Structures are given as structure tokens and as C-alpha cells.
Amino acid sequence: RKEVEQDPGPFNVPEGATVAFNCTYSNSASQSFFWYRQDCRKEPKLLMSVYSSGNEDGRFTAQLNRASQYISLLIRDSKLSDSATYLCVVIPNTGGFKTIFGAGTRLFVKA
Amino acid sequence: NAGVTQTPKFRVLKTGQSMTLLCAQDMNHEYMYWYRQDPGMGLRLIHYSVGEGTTAKGEVPDGYNVSRLKKQNFLLGLESAAPSQTSVYFCASSYGEFNQPQHFGDGTRLSIL
């Protein structure tokens, strides 16, 4: 089992739709979590951190489920500009450097 | 408002040639990283540094060397380029590891013929 797994997609949704992505992780000692967005042929950019209690930033909501070991990203009222690849990042608290990037989920929002 | 700057942006090399990729950050970050990204593979860590004068191996270090002589710079060297090193290379930096997001440069597209 990979340490961090994401559904590669692609997810094809119409404008205005709500879409959710999950990211599962295998190390129960994981401590820090982030979602990044990467546009085609561009660098990854931080979208939001993921906090234990869940957090929201405009149309984006991130949640953490430690019992089932996954994080999620919910996008409401999708825009064409949301089309991108979404990467999850998991950092275990196991000593040494262990930041792990997921391979990403591709999202296409269509008019 | 530079953040993380990578040079060059594009490069084509012949097999066996050497080159150095430069990464510079102006955020006073302690940690710096070099990743490569290949289609379908996601980001893979090559080397990283937790402070000036320190370096450590990541997931895929073979064929690469790094140096961190100054806090703001992190250099990635290819001593003898191979076609398998054709990739997009990203540099990133952060204040630390836990709870600290990484900030990326805009990448170097490297082709080895």
C-alpha cells in the first residue's frame, strides 16, 4: 500500500457543481496535512492547511478523519478556474524528514 | 516579492554533460528541497537541506549532488546527465517541516538527449 493515495481522476464536473476528493494515508502517526493545487506545467501552490477540527476557506472545505486515516477537500460552486490537479501532503511525526506528496487528482470543470 | 527563484527555466543537455540548477529564496527559510516530477509519478524528493551547510538524501538521490553554502541558495548538480534525468525539477523552501507548508519555485524543464 502506498503511504499516500489519491484517486487520479480525472473528475469532470459542470460549473456550479460540488466535488470532493479524498486522500488516504497509511501512517497513523501523521501530524501535518495540506492541500496544494497545481496547474498544468506550473509549480504546486499551497491551497490550504488541514486542521483536526476541519477548516473552510471560501468555497473550499478541508477535513481530517484520523480514525479512518484520510483527509478530504470539498469544492462548492465549482468555477472553470478550479480546473487543476490537487495534491495532498502528509507529514508523519516519526522523526527524520518524511513529507509525502500524493500523486494528485485531476479536476476539469466544464462550462 | 520573489519568493523562490529557479534558474534556468529550460535546458537541453546531451548525455554525459554536466550542469547546475540554482535555487534562491528570499524568505529566510531554513529548509530547502529539490524535487523532480515525472508524468504519473508525482513529486519525488531528490535531496534536501535543513540549514546552511547541511544536506541529506531524499527518495531518488542517485546521479545528483547538492550544496547549501549560503542559507538562501540551494544548488542541484548533475555530474553526468542521463536521459532518465529528463524531468521537471522543482525547488521548494519552508521554515521547518511540521506544520510548515513548502513554497515552490516555478520549475526547470530539463531534457537530456
gemmi code that builds the backbone of each chain (N, CA, C; Angstrom):
import gemmi

chains = {
    "A": [
        ("ARG", (0.848, -1.194, 0.000), (0.000, 0.000, 0.000), (0.884, 1.245, 0.000)),
        ("LYS", (0.559, 2.205, -0.874), (1.308, 3.447, -0.896), (1.060, 4.206, 0.397)),
        ("GLU", (2.062, 5.024, 0.776), (1.926, 5.799, 2.016), (0.827, 6.844, 1.908)),
        ("VAL", (0.687, 7.424, 0.727), (-0.370, 8.403, 0.494), (-1.012, 8.073, -0.844)),
        ("GLU", (-2.316, 7.933, -0.858), (-3.006, 7.563, -2.094), (-4.118, 8.533, -2.422)),
        ("GLN", (-4.183, 8.885, -3.691), (-5.250, 9.736, -4.198), (-5.835, 9.108, -5.446)),
        ("ASP", (-7.120, 9.292, -5.652), (-7.768, 8.886, -6.895), (-7.249, 9.822, -7.977)),
        ("PRO", (-6.609, 9.290, -9.015), (-6.025, 10.185, -10.026), (-7.046, 10.930, -10.865)),
        ("GLY", (-8.297, 10.426, -10.865), (-9.330, 11.051, -11.689), (-9.142, 10.680, -13.144)),
        ("PRO", (-9.499, 11.533, -14.098), (-9.961, 12.892, -13.829), (-11.429, 12.957, -13.394)),
        ("PHE", (-11.719, 13.989, -12.629), (-13.079, 14.318, -12.277), (-13.537, 15.382, -13.273)),
        ("ASN", (-14.605, 15.099, -13.971), (-15.184, 16.052, -14.917), (-16.515, 16.532, -14.353)),
        ("VAL", (-16.606, 17.812, -14.024), (-17.827, 18.333, -13.417), (-18.252, 19.606, -14.128)),
        ("PRO", (-19.548, 19.919, -14.105), (-20.015, 21.172, -14.703), (-19.801, 22.334, -13.727)),
        ("GLU", (-19.749, 23.512, -14.285), (-19.674, 24.700, -13.421), (-20.803, 24.693, -12.410)),
        ("GLY", (-20.488, 25.098, -11.213), (-21.504, 25.177, -10.184), (-21.647, 23.904, -9.363)),
        ("ALA", (-21.026, 22.840, -9.809), (-21.149, 21.566, -9.088), (-20.310, 21.575, -7.818)),
        ("THR", (-20.637, 20.636, -6.935), (-19.829, 20.379, -5.751), (-19.037, 19.100, -5.980)),
        ("VAL", (-17.774, 19.134, -5.686), (-16.927, 17.962, -5.918), (-16.048, 17.742, -4.688)),
        ("ALA", (-15.794, 16.479, -4.394), (-14.982, 16.151, -3.219), (-13.892, 15.152, -3.590)),
        ("PHE", (-12.719, 15.371, -3.013), (-11.594, 14.456, -3.203), (-11.174, 13.910, -1.852)),
        ("ASN", (-10.757, 12.659, -1.857), (-10.183, 12.071, -0.651), (-8.726, 11.747, -0.855)),
        ("CYS", (-8.004, 11.681, 0.246), (-6.596, 11.300, 0.233), (-6.379, 10.413, 1.449)),
        ("THR", (-5.976, 9.182, 1.233), (-5.761, 8.274, 2.356), (-4.273, 8.154, 2.666)),
        ("TYR", (-3.957, 7.971, 3.932), (-2.560, 7.832, 4.330), (-2.427, 6.611, 5.228)),
        ("SER", (-1.237, 6.013, 5.194), (-1.064, 4.740, 5.889), (-0.438, 4.889, 7.274)),
        ("ASN", (0.287, 5.984, 7.526), (0.992, 6.145, 8.798), (0.103, 6.854, 9.810)),
        ("SER", (-0.305, 6.132, 10.816), (-1.216, 6.705, 11.813), (-0.572, 7.811, 12.636)),
        ("ALA", (0.780, 7.903, 12.581), (1.476, 8.950, 13.329), (1.540, 10.255, 12.559)),
        ("SER", (0.820, 10.353, 11.457), (0.862, 11.571, 10.643), (0.327, 12.751, 11.425)),
        ("GLN", (1.014, 13.870, 11.262), (0.750, 15.041, 12.096), (0.249, 16.252, 11.333)),
        ("SER", (0.844, 16.529, 10.183), (0.515, 17.737, 9.434), (-0.044, 17.351, 8.074)),
        ("PHE", (-1.025, 18.155, 7.626), (-1.685, 17.855, 6.361), (-1.949, 19.150, 5.599)),
        ("PHE", (-1.777, 19.062, 4.275), (-2.027, 20.227, 3.428), (-2.671, 19.771, 2.130)),
        ("TRP", (-3.368, 20.711, 1.488), (-3.792, 20.551, 0.103), (-3.072, 21.593, -0.742)),
        ("TYR", (-2.526, 21.136, -1.873), (-1.891, 22.018, -2.849), (-2.672, 21.925, -4.146)),
        ("ARG", (-2.544, 22.966, -4.933), (-3.126, 22.999, -6.264), (-1.979, 23.161, -7.247)),
        ("GLN", (-2.054, 22.389, -8.365), (-1.027, 22.523, -9.397), (-1.693, 22.649, -10.754)),
        ("ASP", (-1.471, 23.772, -11.399), (-1.956, 23.981, -12.762), (-0.983, 23.325, -13.735)),
        ("CYS", (-1.488, 23.050, -14.938), (-0.690, 22.336, -15.930), (0.641, 23.053, -16.201)),
        ("ARG", (1.739, 22.346, -16.030), (3.078, 22.840, -16.306), (3.480, 24.008, -15.392)),
        ("LYS", (2.846, 24.063, -14.212), (3.192, 25.091, -13.230), (3.625, 24.429, -11.930)),
        ("GLU", (4.088, 25.264, -11.011), (4.513, 24.736, -9.729), (3.326, 24.497, -8.798)),
        ("PRO", (3.459, 23.571, -7.839), (2.409, 23.400, -6.829), (2.301, 24.652, -5.968)),
        ("LYS", (1.077, 25.012, -5.639), (0.839, 26.163, -4.771), (-0.048, 25.743, -3.616)),
        ("LEU", (0.287, 26.222, -2.427), (-0.484, 25.869, -1.246), (-1.923, 26.358, -1.386)),
        ("LEU", (-2.871, 25.452, -1.213), (-4.283, 25.810, -1.223), (-4.764, 26.071, 0.202)),
        ("MET", (-4.534, 25.087, 1.060), (-4.918, 25.263, 2.453), (-4.322, 24.185, 3.330)),
        ("SER", (-4.138, 24.530, 4.589), (-3.767, 23.541, 5.591), (-5.015, 22.781, 6.001)),
        ("VAL", (-4.832, 21.637, 6.621), (-5.951, 20.846, 7.103), (-5.814, 20.716, 8.608)),
        ("TYR", (-6.803, 21.203, 9.337), (-6.754, 21.164, 10.789), (-7.674, 20.068, 11.313)),
        ("SER", (-7.386, 19.623, 12.519), (-8.119, 18.497, 13.104), (-9.618, 18.736, 13.154)),
        ("SER", (-9.998, 19.993, 13.401), (-11.420, 20.310, 13.541), (-12.076, 20.620, 12.205)),
        ("GLY", (-11.315, 20.541, 11.136), (-11.834, 20.921, 9.822), (-11.732, 22.422, 9.635)),
        ("ASN", (-11.579, 22.858, 8.417), (-11.471, 24.294, 8.169), (-11.982, 24.634, 6.785)),
        ("GLU", (-12.378, 25.887, 6.663), (-13.024, 26.347, 5.441), (-12.347, 27.618, 4.962)),
        ("ASP", (-12.242, 27.750, 3.653), (-11.694, 28.973, 3.062), (-12.519, 29.273, 1.823)),
        ("GLY", (-13.516, 30.107, 1.997), (-14.396, 30.419, 0.882), (-15.166, 29.189, 0.430)),
        ("ARG", (-14.977, 28.812, -0.828), (-15.701, 27.666, -1.384), (-15.039, 26.328, -1.060)),
        ("PHE", (-13.914, 26.373, -0.389), (-13.124, 25.171, -0.121), (-13.229, 24.772, 1.356)),
        ("THR", (-13.459, 23.472, 1.563), (-13.520, 22.935, 2.922), (-12.610, 21.726, 3.013)),
        ("ALA", (-11.755, 21.730, 4.012), (-10.849, 20.600, 4.232), (-11.224, 19.905, 5.533)),
        ("GLN", (-11.168, 18.588, 5.534), (-11.478, 17.835, 6.745), (-10.463, 16.724, 6.937)),
        ("LEU", (-10.298, 16.353, 8.205), (-9.378, 15.286, 8.590), (-10.154, 14.225, 9.349)),
        ("ASN", (-9.978, 12.982, 8.965), (-10.581, 11.866, 9.683), (-9.443, 10.952, 10.129)),
        ("ARG", (-9.019, 11.148, 11.384), (-7.865, 10.377, 11.884), (-8.213, 8.902, 12.061)),
        ("ALA", (-9.444, 8.608, 12.434), (-9.831, 7.211, 12.672), (-9.720, 6.391, 11.394)),
        ("SER", (-10.141, 6.981, 10.283), (-10.092, 6.275, 9.005), (-8.873, 6.652, 8.173)),
        ("GLN", (-8.078, 7.565, 8.709), (-6.818, 7.979, 8.082), (-7.006, 8.506, 6.660)),
        ("TYR", (-7.836, 9.546, 6.586), (-7.918, 10.232, 5.307), (-8.205, 11.706, 5.541)),
        ("ILE", (-7.833, 12.507, 4.540), (-8.221, 13.902, 4.509), (-9.068, 14.119, 3.261)),
        ("SER", (-9.893, 15.137, 3.307), (-10.770, 15.399, 2.176), (-10.742, 16.878, 1.821)),
        ("LEU", (-11.084, 17.149, 0.577), (-11.211, 18.519, 0.084), (-12.533, 18.616, -0.648)),
        ("LEU", (-13.357, 19.551, -0.220), (-14.661, 19.779, -0.835), (-14.629, 21.131, -1.529)),
        ("ILE", (-15.017, 21.146, -2.786), (-15.101, 22.407, -3.540), (-16.562, 22.630, -3.893)),
        ("ARG", (-17.105, 23.723, -3.420), (-18.503, 24.070, -3.738), (-18.541, 25.082, -4.870)),
        ("ASP", (-19.646, 25.071, -5.617), (-19.860, 26.060, -6.682), (-18.623, 26.143, -7.594)),
        ("SER", (-18.252, 25.023, -8.173), (-17.029, 24.940, -8.975), (-16.983, 26.000, -10.072)),
        ("LYS", (-15.793, 26.554, -10.275), (-15.529, 27.529, -11.332), (-14.614, 26.902, -12.370)),
        ("LEU", (-14.661, 27.458, -13.572), (-13.748, 26.986, -14.615), (-12.306, 27.072, -14.146)),
        ("SER", (-12.014, 28.105, -13.371), (-10.652, 28.328, -12.901), (-10.202, 27.327, -11.839)),
        ("ASP", (-11.115, 26.497, -11.357), (-10.738, 25.455, -10.394), (-10.098, 24.255, -11.086)),
        ("SER", (-10.166, 24.202, -12.398), (-9.555, 23.099, -13.141), (-8.061, 23.073, -12.864)),
        ("ALA", (-7.595, 21.956, -12.320), (-6.203, 21.830, -11.901), (-6.013, 20.428, -11.339)),
        ("THR", (-4.806, 20.139, -10.908), (-4.533, 18.908, -10.172), (-4.372, 19.269, -8.705)),
        ("TYR", (-5.007, 18.493, -7.840), (-4.985, 18.772, -6.406), (-4.143, 17.703, -5.712)),
        ("LEU", (-3.117, 18.163, -5.021), (-2.169, 17.275, -4.345), (-2.393, 17.324, -2.841)),
        ("CYS", (-2.426, 16.174, -2.220), (-2.455, 16.178, -0.760), (-1.035, 15.945, -0.239)),
        ("VAL", (-0.764, 16.486, 0.924), (0.551, 16.365, 1.554), (0.352, 15.880, 2.978)),
        ("VAL", (1.115, 14.867, 3.350), (1.017, 14.269, 4.677), (2.398, 14.260, 5.303)),
        ("ILE", (2.504, 14.682, 6.551), (3.791, 14.699, 7.246), (3.661, 13.884, 8.527)),
        ("PRO", (4.286, 12.700, 8.551), (4.236, 11.888, 9.775), (5.149, 12.442, 10.848)),
        ("ASN", (4.785, 12.206, 12.072), (5.616, 12.626, 13.198), (6.459, 11.447, 13.649)),
        ("THR", (7.385, 11.032, 12.783), (8.148, 9.820, 13.073), (9.637, 10.087, 13.163)),
        ("GLY", (10.010, 11.361, 13.150), (11.433, 11.664, 13.191), (12.057, 11.569, 11.822)),
        ("GLY", (13.008, 12.433, 11.560), (13.577, 12.470, 10.219), (12.609, 13.133, 9.267)),
        ("PHE", (13.065, 13.386, 8.074), (12.243, 14.081, 7.112), (11.349, 13.100, 6.391)),
        ("LYS", (10.026, 13.305, 6.455), (9.126, 12.324, 5.881), (7.933, 12.926, 5.155)),
        ("THR", (8.040, 14.173, 4.719), (6.925, 14.781, 3.990), (6.621, 13.977, 2.742)),
        ("ILE", (5.340, 13.675, 2.535), (4.937, 12.853, 1.399), (3.869, 13.585, 0.598)),
        ("PHE", (4.124, 13.722, -0.694), (3.137, 14.304, -1.599), (2.368, 13.194, -2.296)),
        ("GLY", (1.056, 13.318, -2.355), (0.274, 12.422, -3.175), (0.494, 12.723, -4.652)),
        ("ALA", (0.132, 11.787, -5.505), (0.350, 11.963, -6.944), (-0.655, 12.916, -7.575)),
        ("GLY", (-1.745, 13.221, -6.856), (-2.671, 14.234, -7.341), (-3.944, 13.691, -7.949)),
        ("THR", (-4.989, 14.501, -7.873), (-6.277, 14.231, -8.503), (-6.569, 15.345, -9.495)),
        ("ARG", (-6.835, 14.969, -10.727), (-7.106, 15.980, -11.757), (-8.594, 16.334, -11.774)),
        ("LEU", (-8.852, 17.619, -11.846), (-10.212, 18.134, -11.918), (-10.378, 18.968, -13.168)),
        ("PHE", (-11.448, 18.675, -13.926), (-11.822, 19.500, -15.069), (-13.219, 20.045, -14.799)),
        ("VAL", (-13.341, 21.347, -14.799), (-14.637, 21.994, -14.648), (-15.038, 22.537, -16.013)),
        ("LYS", (-16.233, 22.119, -16.460), (-16.660, 22.495, -17.810), (-17.843, 23.446, -17.777)),
        ("ALA", (-17.896, 24.319, -18.772), (-18.984, 25.301, -18.872), (-20.286, 24.631, -19.257)),
    ],
    "B": [
        ("ASN", (8.961, 40.786, -4.297), (8.113, 39.660, -3.886), (8.512, 38.392, -4.618)),
        ("ALA", (9.848, 38.066, -4.617), (10.342, 36.994, -5.456), (9.954, 35.616, -4.919)),
        ("GLY", (10.110, 35.346, -3.603), (9.829, 34.020, -3.071), (10.956, 33.064, -3.391)),
        ("VAL", (10.660, 32.030, -4.206), (11.645, 31.034, -4.607), (11.894, 31.193, -6.101)),
        ("THR", (13.147, 31.390, -6.464), (13.511, 31.616, -7.854), (14.430, 30.513, -8.340)),
        ("GLN", (14.094, 29.927, -9.478), (14.912, 28.869, -10.066), (15.512, 29.338, -11.388)),
        ("THR", (16.754, 28.998, -11.601), (17.393, 29.247, -12.899), (18.214, 28.031, -13.294)),
        ("PRO", (18.235, 27.675, -14.596), (17.437, 28.273, -15.665), (16.004, 27.745, -15.667)),
        ("LYS", (15.184, 28.233, -16.554), (13.803, 27.748, -16.695), (13.747, 26.550, -17.615)),
        ("PHE", (14.578, 26.512, -18.626), (14.627, 25.421, -19.590), (16.089, 25.127, -19.916)),
        ("ARG", (16.354, 23.838, -20.195), (17.708, 23.497, -20.627), (17.657, 22.171, -21.365)),
        ("VAL", (18.441, 22.086, -22.418), (18.613, 20.827, -23.143), (20.085, 20.444, -23.047)),
        ("LEU", (20.326, 19.229, -22.622), (21.688, 18.738, -22.467), (21.893, 17.488, -23.303)),
        ("LYS", (23.135, 17.215, -23.603), (23.481, 15.938, -24.207), (23.909, 14.974, -23.112)),
        ("THR", (23.697, 13.693, -23.359), (24.111, 12.670, -22.397), (25.584, 12.855, -22.040)),
        ("GLY", (25.856, 12.811, -20.740), (27.223, 12.947, -20.273), (27.626, 14.351, -19.879)),
        ("GLN", (26.878, 15.364, -20.306), (27.186, 16.726, -19.914), (26.817, 16.960, -18.459)),
        ("SER", (27.381, 17.994, -17.904), (27.070, 18.349, -16.520), (26.421, 19.726, -16.478)),
        ("MET", (25.680, 19.962, -15.420), (25.105, 21.282, -15.232), (24.668, 21.462, -13.792)),
        ("THR", (24.426, 22.701, -13.438), (23.968, 23.035, -12.088), (22.700, 23.855, -12.179)),
        ("LEU", (21.705, 23.460, -11.397), (20.472, 24.218, -11.261), (20.552, 25.032, -9.969)),
        ("LEU", (20.162, 26.288, -10.080), (20.259, 27.172, -8.927), (18.874, 27.487, -8.375)),
        ("CYS", (18.761, 27.449, -7.067), (17.541, 27.838, -6.382), (17.883, 28.896, -5.348)),
        ("ALA", (17.135, 29.985, -5.356), (17.352, 31.061, -4.394), (16.025, 31.440, -3.755)),
        ("GLN", (16.054, 31.622, -2.419), (14.837, 32.044, -1.718), (15.148, 33.255, -0.845)),
        ("ASP", (14.155, 34.143, -0.769), (14.360, 35.382, -0.020), (13.434, 35.467, 1.193)),
        ("MET", (12.988, 34.315, 1.691), (12.052, 34.266, 2.807), (12.723, 33.870, 4.120)),
        ("ASN", (14.041, 33.757, 4.112), (14.802, 33.365, 5.301), (14.407, 31.972, 5.807)),
        ("HIS", (14.033, 31.099, 4.887), (13.650, 29.748, 5.274), (14.879, 28.914, 5.600)),
        ("GLU", (14.727, 28.045, 6.611), (15.824, 27.141, 6.970), (15.901, 25.939, 6.025)),
        ("TYR", (14.733, 25.388, 5.684), (14.670, 24.159, 4.918), (14.545, 24.460, 3.424)),
        ("MET", (15.289, 23.675, 2.635), (15.159, 23.774, 1.185), (15.171, 22.375, 0.600)),
        ("TYR", (14.533, 22.239, -0.575), (14.293, 20.922, -1.155), (14.458, 20.962, -2.674)),
        ("TRP", (14.866, 19.830, -3.222), (14.823, 19.642, -4.664), (13.962, 18.411, -4.954)),
        ("TYR", (12.983, 18.607, -5.854), (12.102, 17.529, -6.289), (12.224, 17.366, -7.804)),
        ("ARG", (11.874, 16.189, -8.260), (11.620, 16.005, -9.674), (10.190, 15.507, -9.844)),
        ("GLN", (9.585, 15.902, -10.964), (8.218, 15.491, -11.234), (8.139, 14.917, -12.638)),
        ("ASP", (7.723, 13.673, -12.712), (7.566, 12.975, -13.976), (6.100, 12.619, -14.147)),
        ("PRO", (5.647, 12.483, -15.398), (4.225, 12.180, -15.637), (3.787, 10.936, -14.877)),
        ("GLY", (2.687, 11.068, -14.137), (2.125, 9.933, -13.420), (2.869, 9.527, -12.167)),
        ("MET", (3.982, 10.220, -11.851), (4.805, 9.812, -10.703), (4.637, 10.730, -9.505)),
        ("GLY", (4.090, 11.898, -9.696), (4.029, 12.837, -8.595), (5.403, 13.402, -8.285)),
        ("LEU", (5.498, 14.153, -7.216), (6.758, 14.766, -6.798), (7.610, 13.753, -6.044)),
        ("ARG", (8.867, 13.672, -6.408), (9.797, 12.790, -5.696), (10.971, 13.626, -5.192)),
        ("LEU", (11.286, 13.465, -3.923), (12.332, 14.251, -3.284), (13.712, 13.719, -3.660)),
        ("ILE", (14.564, 14.609, -4.148), (15.915, 14.219, -4.554), (16.889, 14.390, -3.374)),
        ("HIS", (17.012, 15.636, -2.923), (17.834, 15.978, -1.763), (17.143, 17.109, -1.016)),
        ("TYR", (17.535, 17.282, 0.233), (17.002, 18.396, 0.986), (18.067, 18.924, 1.943)),
        ("SER", (17.776, 20.070, 2.517), (18.713, 20.692, 3.453), (17.911, 21.316, 4.589)),
        ("VAL", (18.377, 21.096, 5.817), (17.685, 21.657, 6.972), (18.394, 22.890, 7.512)),
        ("GLY", (19.399, 23.348, 6.807), (20.073, 24.569, 7.204), (21.352, 24.757, 6.407)),
        ("GLU", (21.897, 25.965, 6.495), (23.129, 26.263, 5.789), (24.207, 25.244, 6.130)),
        ("GLY", (24.870, 24.744, 5.099), (25.961, 23.801, 5.301), (25.543, 22.348, 5.476)),
        ("THR", (24.241, 22.079, 5.462), (23.763, 20.708, 5.641), (23.000, 20.245, 4.412)),
        ("THR", (23.140, 18.962, 4.090), (22.350, 18.361, 3.020), (22.040, 16.921, 3.402)),
        ("ALA", (21.001, 16.368, 2.817), (20.626, 14.986, 3.093), (19.944, 14.409, 1.868)),
        ("LYS", (20.003, 13.078, 1.751), (19.409, 12.404, 0.606), (17.909, 12.241, 0.786)),
        ("GLY", (17.219, 12.334, -0.326), (15.793, 12.075, -0.341), (15.498, 10.705, -0.917)),
        ("GLU", (14.410, 10.624, -1.630), (13.933, 9.350, -2.168), (14.726, 8.882, -3.385)),
        ("VAL", (15.151, 9.833, -4.239), (15.816, 9.492, -5.504), (17.103, 10.305, -5.687)),
        ("PRO", (18.129, 10.105, -4.862), (19.326, 10.946, -4.897), (20.386, 10.569, -5.937)),
        ("ASP", (20.303, 9.353, -6.472), (21.379, 8.870, -7.334), (21.514, 9.711, -8.599)),
        ("GLY", (22.765, 10.088, -8.901), (23.041, 10.872, -10.096), (23.004, 12.371, -9.859)),
        ("TYR", (22.696, 12.772, -8.616), (22.600, 14.194, -8.281), (23.474, 14.527, -7.078)),
        ("ASN", (23.970, 15.753, -7.037), (24.638, 16.246, -5.842), (24.097, 17.637, -5.544)),
        ("VAL", (24.219, 18.043, -4.285), (23.673, 19.331, -3.872), (24.666, 20.043, -2.958)),
        ("SER", (24.485, 21.348, -2.863), (25.274, 22.112, -1.911), (24.437, 23.273, -1.383)),
        ("ARG", (24.679, 23.610, -0.110), (23.964, 24.715, 0.540), (25.000, 25.560, 1.286)),
        ("LEU", (25.777, 26.276, 0.513), (26.849, 27.092, 1.093), (26.300, 28.361, 1.735)),
        ("LYS", (25.211, 28.874, 1.210), (24.550, 30.035, 1.785), (23.109, 29.668, 2.103)),
        ("LYS", (22.561, 30.261, 3.126), (21.213, 29.918, 3.572), (20.189, 30.118, 2.460)),
        ("GLN", (20.371, 31.141, 1.653), (19.350, 31.461, 0.667), (19.471, 30.668, -0.625)),
        ("ASN", (20.572, 29.913, -0.804), (20.781, 29.211, -2.069), (20.904, 27.708, -1.872)),
        ("PHE", (20.360, 26.975, -2.830), (20.452, 25.513, -2.802), (20.707, 25.068, -4.234)),
        ("LEU", (21.855, 24.477, -4.481), (22.268, 24.106, -5.827), (22.104, 22.616, -6.050)),
        ("LEU", (21.611, 22.267, -7.229), (21.471, 20.867, -7.625), (22.366, 20.626, -8.831)),
        ("GLY", (23.264, 19.642, -8.709), (24.192, 19.349, -9.781), (23.949, 17.990, -10.409)),
        ("LEU", (24.101, 17.948, -11.725), (24.094, 16.689, -12.456), (25.504, 16.538, -13.008)),
        ("GLU", (26.230, 15.560, -12.533), (27.628, 15.415, -12.936), (27.769, 14.846, -14.337)),
        ("SER", (26.934, 13.872, -14.681), (26.967, 13.235, -15.987), (25.531, 12.901, -16.374)),
        ("ALA", (24.910, 13.819, -17.080), (23.477, 13.708, -17.349), (23.132, 12.454, -18.146)),
        ("ALA", (21.992, 11.863, -17.781), (21.474, 10.679, -18.463), (20.039, 10.958, -18.919)),
        ("PRO", (19.596, 10.303, -20.001), (18.220, 10.529, -20.473), (17.162, 10.305, -19.389)),
        ("SER", (17.426, 9.418, -18.432), (16.472, 9.154, -17.347), (16.292, 10.354, -16.424)),
        ("GLN", (17.163, 11.332, -16.552), (17.051, 12.535, -15.729), (16.247, 13.640, -16.421)),
        ("THR", (15.711, 13.327, -17.597), (14.781, 14.252, -18.234), (13.551, 14.377, -17.345)),
        ("SER", (13.240, 15.589, -16.941), (12.172, 15.774, -15.974), (11.929, 17.268, -15.762)),
        ("VAL", (10.940, 17.560, -14.945), (10.746, 18.919, -14.448), (11.239, 18.945, -13.002)),
        ("TYR", (12.119, 19.876, -12.713), (12.716, 19.969, -11.387), (12.143, 21.171, -10.645)),
        ("PHE", (11.688, 20.916, -9.431), (11.154, 21.984, -8.590), (11.991, 22.127, -7.336)),
        ("CYS", (12.269, 23.359, -6.995), (12.883, 23.682, -5.724), (11.802, 24.224, -4.807)),
        ("ALA", (11.939, 23.974, -3.522), (10.982, 24.495, -2.551), (11.717, 24.873, -1.275)),
        ("SER", (11.059, 25.663, -0.460), (11.644, 26.031, 0.830), (10.539, 26.164, 1.866)),
        ("SER", (10.935, 26.044, 3.146), (9.971, 26.190, 4.232), (10.710, 26.588, 5.503)),
        ("TYR", (9.970, 27.083, 6.494), (10.580, 27.422, 7.777), (11.046, 26.164, 8.499)),
        ("GLY", (10.289, 25.115, 8.389), (10.623, 23.847, 9.042), (9.859, 22.756, 8.344)),
        ("GLU", (9.650, 21.615, 9.022), (8.882, 20.544, 8.398), (7.456, 20.483, 8.933)),
        ("PHE", (7.301, 20.259, 10.218), (5.965, 20.053, 10.778), (5.156, 21.344, 10.769)),
        ("ASN", (3.950, 21.228, 10.237), (3.022, 22.357, 10.179), (3.549, 23.541, 9.372)),
        ("GLN", (4.540, 23.322, 8.562), (5.110, 24.395, 7.761), (4.971, 24.060, 6.283)),
        ("PRO", (4.130, 24.773, 5.549), (3.979, 24.475, 4.123), (5.231, 24.832, 3.338)),
        ("GLN", (5.435, 24.138, 2.250), (6.555, 24.425, 1.370), (6.116, 25.391, 0.276)),
        ("HIS", (7.041, 26.259, -0.096), (6.800, 27.228, -1.161), (7.697, 26.861, -2.330)),
        ("PHE", (7.104, 26.764, -3.507), (7.817, 26.245, -4.662), (8.260, 27.334, -5.624)),
        ("GLY", (9.389, 27.049, -6.292), (9.772, 27.836, -7.450), (8.973, 27.364, -8.658)),
        ("ASP", (9.120, 28.063, -9.773), (8.277, 27.741, -10.924), (8.859, 26.665, -11.834)),
        ("GLY", (9.950, 26.025, -11.421), (10.408, 24.831, -12.101), (11.460, 25.048, -13.169)),
        ("THR", (12.221, 23.980, -13.415), (13.190, 23.936, -14.511), (12.862, 22.715, -15.356)),
        ("ARG", (12.631, 22.940, -16.623), (12.341, 21.834, -17.541), (13.644, 21.419, -18.196)),
        ("LEU", (14.073, 20.198, -17.902), (15.370, 19.709, -18.353), (15.175, 18.507, -19.277)),
        ("SER", (15.770, 18.578, -20.447), (15.737, 17.463, -21.394), (17.150, 16.985, -21.646)),
        ("ILE", (17.338, 15.680, -21.555), (18.647, 15.079, -21.808), (18.538, 14.220, -23.073)),
        ("LEU", (19.316, 14.583, -24.069), (19.232, 13.863, -25.342), (20.280, 12.769, -25.442)),
    ],
}
model = gemmi.Model(1)
for chain_id, residues in chains.items():
    chain = gemmi.Chain(chain_id)
    for i, (resn, *xyz) in enumerate(residues, 1):
        res = gemmi.Residue()
        res.name, res.seqid = resn, gemmi.SeqId(i, " ")
        for name, pos in zip(("N", "CA", "C"), xyz):
            atom = gemmi.Atom()
            atom.name, atom.element = name, gemmi.Element(name[0])
            atom.pos, atom.b_iso = gemmi.Position(*pos), 0.0
            res.add_atom(atom)
        chain.add_residue(res)
    model.add_chain(chain)
structure = gemmi.Structure()
structure.add_model(model)
structure.setup_entities()
